[in-house]
Amino acid sequence: MDIESHDNTIAWVEVIDQSNALGSLSEAYEAVKGKDGTVENLYLAMSQTPEVIKPADDHYLAILHNPNSPLDPWFSELISTYVAILCGSKYAYLNHGENFEFYFNNRDRSKVILASLHNNTWTNVLLSEGNNLIEALNFSQKLTLKPDKMIEDDIKRLRRTGFNDQEISYIVQIVSSFAYWCRMINA
């Protein structure tokens, strides 16, 4: 999949930077700023809708950085990265691909896996990782690109490869959330 590069503009709508934020926007920025005191560009791009910044960040953290998640962090990041690739979001692909590499704990193998996601050869590359990973990515692809085609058997296939309903729920949440994030980033 070809991923267009974007220029260095944060957003195509007017962005209110931290130094000019007032009222509810200032409060939202304060709630989501990093340890270095800066707000991620993603949230700066949402400056026209300050009421959604903190809830969006809370949702993101609950899905992807939840210590009670039944999924390994590398697996969650792999799904996030794949959805970003499918949606053509270079920003999300680069960020979450790097997170996947970090959590996967094998840089050489993770680079091969990421390349296979990008050039759509992942089924063969992931055979050694197990059928459940392949099934999860098939599911993620379908939910991302053809959500209207989802059927109960899609869930049953995940169960047959070893996923329980809590894990499936997390997969659905990650895919759905990243489809949102990628579409927001791309727009």
LINLINUR-V124946 format. One record per pair of residues at least 24 apart in sequence whose ideal C-beta (glycine too) atoms are under 10 Angstrom apart, sorted by the first residue. I is the first residue (numbers start at 1). GAP is how many residues later the second one is. Records with the same first field share a line. If there is no record, write none. Layout:
# LINLINUR-V124946
I->GAP / GAP
This chain:
# LINLINUR-V124946
1->84 / 85 / 86 / 87 / 92 / 116 / 117 / 118 / 119
2->86 / 116
3->81 / 82 / 84 / 85 / 86 / 87 / 88 / 90 / 91 / 115
4->84 / 85 / 86 / 182
5->85 / 86
6->83 / 84 / 85 / 179 / 180
8->33
9->32 / 36
10->30 / 31 / 32 / 33 / 34 / 35 / 37
11->30 / 31 / 33 / 34 / 35 / 36 / 37 / 173 / 174 / 176
12->33 / 175
13->32 / 33 / 34 / 35 / 36 / 174
14->33 / 34
15->26 / 29 / 30 / 31 / 32 / 33
16->28 / 30 / 31 / 32 / 34
17->27 / 30
18->25 / 26 / 29
20->27
21->26 / 29
22->28
23->27
24->26 / 27 / 29 / 30
25->24 / 25 / 26 / 28
26->24
27->26 / 27
28->24 / 25 / 26 / 27 / 28 / 29
29->24 / 25
30->24
31->24 / 26 / 27
32->24 / 25 / 26 / 28 / 29
40->55
41->50 / 144
42->49 / 50 / 53 / 139 / 142 / 143
45->139 / 140 / 142
46->138
52->132
56->121 / 124 / 125 / 128
59->114 / 118 / 121 / 122
60->117 / 118 / 120 / 121
62->111 / 115
63->107 / 110 / 111 / 113 / 114 / 115
64->32 / 35 / 106 / 109 / 110 / 113 / 114 / 117
65->34
66->104 / 107
68->98
69->97 / 98 / 101 / 104 / 105
70->93 / 94 / 95 / 96 / 97 / 98 / 99 / 100 / 101
71->65 / 92 / 95 / 96 / 99 / 100 / 103
72->31 / 32
73->26 / 27 / 29 / 30 / 31
74->25 / 26 / 27 / 28 / 29 / 30 / 31 / 32 / 36 / 39
75->25 / 28 / 29 / 54 / 57 / 58 / 61 / 92 / 95 / 96 / 99
76->24 / 27 / 94 / 95 / 97 / 98 / 102
77->24 / 25 / 26 / 27 / 33 / 97
78->25 / 26 / 32 / 35 / 36 / 39 / 44 / 48 / 51 / 55 / 58 / 59 / 62 / 96
79->54 / 57 / 58 / 60 / 61 / 65 / 91 / 92 / 94 / 95 / 96 / 99
80->60 / 94 / 95 / 97 / 98 / 101 / 102
81->29 / 32 / 33 / 36 / 37 / 97
82->31 / 32 / 35 / 36 / 40 / 54 / 55 / 58 / 59 / 62 / 92 / 93 / 96
83->54 / 57 / 58 / 60 / 61 / 62 / 91 / 92 / 93 / 94 / 95 / 96 / 97 / 98 / 99
84->33 / 60 / 94 / 95 / 97 / 98 / 101 / 102
85->29 / 32 / 33 / 34 / 35 / 37 / 56 / 59 / 97
86->31 / 34 / 51 / 54 / 55 / 57 / 58 / 59 / 89 / 92 / 93 / 96
87->57 / 58 / 91 / 92 / 93 / 94 / 95 / 96 / 98 / 99
88->94 / 95 / 97 / 98
89->89 / 90 / 92 / 93 / 94 / 95 / 96 / 97
90->92 / 95 / 96
91->90 / 91 / 94 / 95
92->86 / 89 / 90 / 92 / 93 / 94
93->24 / 25 / 89
95->90
96->82 / 85
130->31 / 32
131->26 / 29 / 30 / 31
132->25 / 26 / 28 / 29 / 30 / 31 / 35
133->28
134->27
135->24 / 25 / 26 / 27 / 28
136->25 / 26 / 27 / 31 / 32 / 35 / 38 / 39
137->34 / 38
139->24 / 29 / 32 / 33 / 36
140->31 / 32 / 34 / 35 / 36 / 38 / 39
141->34
142->33
143->28 / 29 / 31 / 32 / 33 / 36
144->31 / 32 / 34 / 35 / 38
145->34
147->28 / 29 / 32
